[in-house]
Amino acid sequence: MEKLSREEVLHVANLARIHLEEDEIEKFRVQLKQLIDEIDKIKDIKDYDDELMISPVEYNCELRSDEEGKMLDYKTAMKNVPHSTGNFVEVPVMLNE
């Protein structure tokens, strides 16, 4: 099995902002090469086409047209409001402590 060069491992460690000891550099030379080899296997897979994309559920979503609607009047808007004070809607206090 091939190994990555010491400089390549140190470059990756620098990008990750980690400090490696000498024994870790040797260990990661092999492990990073194995990881890169596994990722390279993905490149060998032929491109997907529509026939390969299978879903157990068909989603036929129809979007509404983007049209301006009429505004709700105050009474209609406030009909389902559980608590209000004057023209304001009361909501529970949400604080993260």
DADA-V49187 format. One record per run of one state. SS is the DSSP state (A for helix, B for strand, O for the rest). FROM is the first residue (numbers start at 1). TO is the last residue. Records with the same first field share a line. If there is no record, write none. Layout:
# DADA-V49187
SS=FROM-TO ; FROM-TO
This chain:
# DADA-V49187
O=1-5 ; 16-21 ; 44-73 ; 79-83 ; 86-87 ; 90-97
A=6-15 ; 22-43 ; 74-78
B=84-85 ; 88-89
